[in-house]
């Protein structure tokens, strides 16, 4: 039995292309892996602490190997609890719309909170060591245009996919499936066709995920 964490990052809910495709993925996944458990983390409805003050002091105390003060320990307890949601997961599914060529700020806030030394990674003189090895991920990206077709070089403009794949590598996740929902801003017919095509791929990926 495996444990899957689904991270949802669009606030649009019923209108969201990324969520619609993610729900199709999860429906197929539940049918194909009925003994697995699924945890849903909606970054818009999960309390995320401000990463300042005692929380920031706790971060650097931990890096320096200095014992945390009681107030720092209390602040860091929230960070550990959030990170534990990822640590417990064998599989990650993330649905993410593109905002200004990158990801929604709430998802970035979550990533900034949980991506901490000794929680999701370590480092030494030889470099960075991700702690979430032997996990896999599937990411559903929604974006308004198809980058190559629009003449926008993905390696320059597509910071959505670049950032999330970099983050996953940094924490040790290298087995990543990608599902794209593109051209969602080019009219209702094209949007609907893009969602349908993405849901077909999501179905195929979910069966063997």
C-alpha positions as CSV (number, residue, x, y, z in Angstrom):
1,X,0.0,0.0,0.0
2,X,1.3,3.4,-1.0
3,X,0.5,6.9,0.2
4,X,-0.1,9.7,-2.3
5,X,0.0,13.4,-1.5
6,X,-2.0,15.7,-3.9
7,X,-1.0,19.3,-3.7
8,X,-3.6,21.7,-5.2
9,X,-2.5,25.3,-6.0
10,X,-5.3,26.9,-8.0
11,X,-7.9,29.1,-6.3
12,X,-10.3,28.8,-9.2
13,X,-11.7,25.4,-8.2
14,X,-14.6,24.5,-10.5
15,X,-13.2,26.7,-13.3
16,X,-9.6,25.4,-13.0
17,X,-8.1,23.4,-15.8
18,X,-5.3,22.1,-13.6
19,X,-7.7,20.9,-11.0
20,X,-10.1,19.3,-13.6
21,X,-7.3,17.3,-15.0
22,X,-5.9,16.4,-11.6
23,X,-9.3,15.1,-10.5
24,X,-9.5,12.9,-13.6
25,X,-6.0,11.6,-12.7
26,X,-7.1,10.9,-9.1
27,X,-10.3,9.2,-10.2
28,X,-8.4,6.8,-12.3
29,X,-5.7,6.4,-9.7
30,X,-8.2,5.4,-7.0
31,X,-9.7,2.7,-9.3
32,X,-6.3,1.3,-10.3
33,X,-4.8,1.5,-6.8
34,X,-7.7,1.0,-4.5
35,X,-5.6,0.0,-1.4
36,X,-3.5,3.3,-1.5
37,X,-4.3,6.3,0.6
38,X,-4.6,9.9,-0.7
39,X,-4.0,13.1,1.3
40,X,-5.1,16.4,-0.3
41,X,-3.2,19.6,0.6
42,X,-4.9,22.7,-0.8
43,X,-2.3,25.6,-0.4
44,X,-5.2,28.1,-0.4
45,X,-6.9,26.5,2.6
46,X,-3.9,25.2,4.6
47,X,-2.5,27.7,7.1
48,X,1.0,28.7,6.1
49,X,3.2,30.5,8.6
50,X,4.9,33.8,7.8
51,X,8.6,32.8,7.4
52,X,10.1,35.5,9.5
53,X,11.0,36.3,13.1
54,X,11.3,33.2,15.3
55,X,10.7,30.9,12.3
56,X,13.7,32.3,10.5
57,X,15.8,32.3,13.6
58,X,14.9,28.7,14.1
59,X,16.0,27.9,10.6
60,X,19.5,29.3,11.1
61,X,19.8,27.9,14.6
62,X,19.2,24.5,13.1
63,X,21.7,25.0,10.3
64,X,24.3,26.2,12.8
65,X,23.6,23.2,15.1
66,X,22.5,25.5,18.0
67,X,19.6,24.4,20.3
68,X,16.4,26.1,19.5
69,X,14.8,28.4,22.1
70,X,11.3,27.5,23.3
71,X,9.7,30.1,21.0
72,X,11.9,29.0,18.1
73,X,10.9,25.3,18.8
74,X,7.2,26.3,18.8
75,X,7.6,28.1,15.4
76,X,9.6,25.2,13.9
77,X,7.0,22.7,15.0
78,X,4.6,24.1,12.4
79,X,7.3,23.8,9.7
80,X,8.0,20.2,10.6
81,X,4.3,19.3,10.5
82,X,3.9,20.8,7.0
83,X,7.0,19.0,5.8
84,X,5.7,15.7,7.3
85,X,2.9,15.8,4.8
86,X,5.5,15.4,2.0
87,X,7.8,13.1,4.0
88,X,5.0,10.6,4.5
89,X,4.1,10.4,0.8
90,X,5.4,7.8,-1.6
91,X,4.0,9.7,-4.5
92,X,3.3,13.3,-5.2
93,X,0.7,14.8,-7.6
94,X,0.8,18.6,-8.0
95,X,-1.7,20.6,-10.0
96,X,-0.4,24.0,-10.9
97,X,-1.6,26.9,-13.1
98,X,0.9,29.3,-14.6
99,X,0.9,32.8,-13.1
100,X,3.2,35.4,-14.7
101,X,5.3,32.6,-16.3
102,X,5.8,30.8,-13.0
103,X,3.8,29.4,-10.1
104,X,1.1,30.8,-7.8
105,X,2.5,32.6,-4.8
106,X,0.7,30.4,-2.3
107,X,2.5,27.3,-3.7
108,X,5.8,29.2,-3.6
109,X,5.0,30.1,0.1
110,X,4.4,26.4,0.9
111,X,7.6,25.3,-0.8
112,X,9.6,28.0,1.0
113,X,8.2,26.7,4.3
114,X,8.9,23.0,3.9
115,X,12.1,23.0,1.9
116,X,14.4,23.0,4.9
117,X,17.7,21.3,5.9
118,X,17.2,17.9,7.6
119,X,13.5,17.9,6.6
120,X,13.6,17.6,2.7
121,X,17.3,17.9,2.0
122,X,20.8,18.1,3.6
123,X,24.0,19.5,2.4
124,X,27.7,19.1,3.0
125,X,31.0,20.0,1.4
126,X,30.1,17.8,-1.6
127,X,26.8,19.6,-2.3
128,X,23.1,19.1,-1.9
129,X,21.5,15.8,-1.0
130,X,17.7,15.4,-1.4
131,X,16.1,13.3,1.2
132,X,13.0,12.2,-0.8
133,X,14.7,9.6,-3.0
134,X,12.6,6.6,-4.1
135,X,9.5,8.9,-4.5
136,X,7.8,9.7,-7.8
137,X,5.8,12.7,-8.9
138,X,3.2,13.7,-11.5
139,X,2.7,17.3,-12.3
140,X,-0.3,18.8,-14.1
141,X,0.7,22.1,-15.6
142,X,-2.0,24.5,-17.0
143,X,-1.0,27.4,-19.2
144,X,-2.7,29.8,-21.6
145,X,-0.6,29.1,-24.7
146,X,1.6,26.4,-26.2
147,X,5.0,27.8,-25.8
148,X,6.8,26.4,-28.9
149,X,3.9,27.2,-31.1
150,X,3.6,30.7,-29.8
151,X,7.3,31.4,-30.5
152,X,8.2,31.7,-26.8
153,X,11.2,29.6,-26.0
154,X,10.3,27.4,-23.0
155,X,13.9,27.6,-21.6
156,X,13.4,31.4,-21.3
157,X,9.7,31.9,-20.6
158,X,8.5,28.7,-18.9
159,X,9.6,29.2,-15.3
160,X,6.6,27.2,-14.1
161,X,8.0,23.9,-15.2
162,X,11.6,24.8,-14.7
163,X,11.1,25.8,-11.1
164,X,9.0,22.9,-10.0
165,X,11.3,20.3,-11.6
166,X,14.4,22.0,-10.1
167,X,12.7,21.9,-6.7
168,X,11.8,18.2,-7.0
169,X,15.4,17.4,-8.0
170,X,16.7,19.4,-5.0
171,X,14.6,17.3,-2.6
172,X,15.5,14.0,-4.3
173,X,12.6,13.3,-6.6
174,X,13.8,12.5,-10.1
175,X,11.0,10.2,-11.4
176,X,8.6,12.8,-12.7
177,X,5.7,12.5,-15.1
178,X,4.5,15.6,-16.9
179,X,0.9,16.4,-18.0
180,X,0.4,19.7,-19.9
181,X,-2.9,21.5,-20.3
182,X,-2.0,24.2,-22.9
183,X,-3.9,26.8,-24.9
184,X,-6.5,27.4,-22.2
185,X,-6.8,31.1,-23.1
186,X,-7.4,30.7,-26.8
187,X,-11.2,30.3,-26.7
188,X,-13.7,27.8,-25.1
189,X,-13.4,25.2,-27.9
190,X,-9.6,25.1,-27.7
191,X,-9.7,25.1,-23.9
192,X,-12.1,22.2,-23.9
193,X,-10.1,20.2,-26.4
194,X,-6.9,20.9,-24.4
195,X,-8.5,19.7,-21.2
196,X,-9.8,16.5,-22.9
197,X,-6.4,15.7,-24.3
198,X,-4.7,16.3,-21.0
199,X,-7.3,14.1,-19.2
200,X,-6.6,11.2,-21.6
201,X,-2.9,11.5,-20.7
202,X,-3.7,11.7,-17.0
203,X,-5.7,8.6,-17.3
204,X,-2.8,6.7,-18.9
205,X,-0.3,8.0,-16.4
206,X,-2.5,7.3,-13.4
207,X,-3.0,3.6,-14.2
208,X,0.7,2.7,-13.7
209,X,1.7,5.6,-11.4
